[in-house]
């Protein structure tokens, strides 16, 4: 991390400033200025970001160009602290001033840090109104550049255990509950990242410092990987046009590849159609043969049926004849047996 003097020596000119720009917003008391100080490598109560400090201010914003990593110019960023919102009568004016300054003083923003006090994580009307304005200015891309940072949560094991006992939920559950309510409010279904950064941590506590450095490292990566969102409409349109042209080129390549695949599929279908026609012609040749076989089968069926009928009639007639002759056979047999004398 860089020291105070190193940060103070950096140029404060926004014109031509190509540094990454990080905008920090949040409710009064959420610890925005303290968060800005520790992001810049300073103590949480440093005057680098403080309302009464003699730093450059721009109405409702305070900005400083700072380094995330010592004197490495590749890690210089413009860190923008904003006036907190709390008073409903003044919040609308503050938000209006902030929007005006974003359009006139800052040509783009890379990352939006929304600071939420972990001790009272409420989704109030002022934050909702501010996010709606950001959505209107930057479109859906705003969400991909936003990160929720929960502050004022001590990360030593005793504090974590105490919060779980009192709140009946752990920090992850608390954060997910807040994130879910935010997503539902704005109908945003993609993943929304969050971090837990306690600016007022005890730097001598190994657990707290380890947890802090881990989350701070994650924030640094987000800053480094965040492309700009332009506040100027013309620049925004220019960037969109470049993106559209890039996508059109990619679509052109994909279209050519798709056309080749489609042509190959059409050729396969044509070959299959020819094969089916040949098979159909071959099957048609069997139609006369099958017809003749059916006719012969039907003829044999009729002859067999006639034969059975004749046999049935013959058997019936034979039964009748046998039945009519039975009395005579019995009488004749009786007479014959009476005419024979027994031999002595």
Secondary structure, 3 states (H helix, E strand, C coil): CCCHHHHHCCCCCCCCCCCEEEEEEEECCCCHHHHHHHHCCCCCCCCCCCCCCCCCEECCEEEEEEECCCCCHHHEEEEEEECCECCHHHHHHHHHHHHHHHHHCCCEECEEEEEEECCCCCCCHHHHHHHHHHHHHHCCHHHHCEEEEEECCCCCHHHHHHHHHHHCCCHHHHHHHHHHHHHHHHCCCCCCCEEECCCCCCCCCHHHHHHHHHHHHHHHHHHHHCCCEECCHHHHHHHHHHHHHHHHHHHHHHHHHHHHHHHHHHHHHHHHHHHHHHHHHHHHHHHHHHHHHHHHHHHHHHHHHHHHHHHHHHHHHHHHHHHHHHHHHHHHHHHHHHCCCCCC
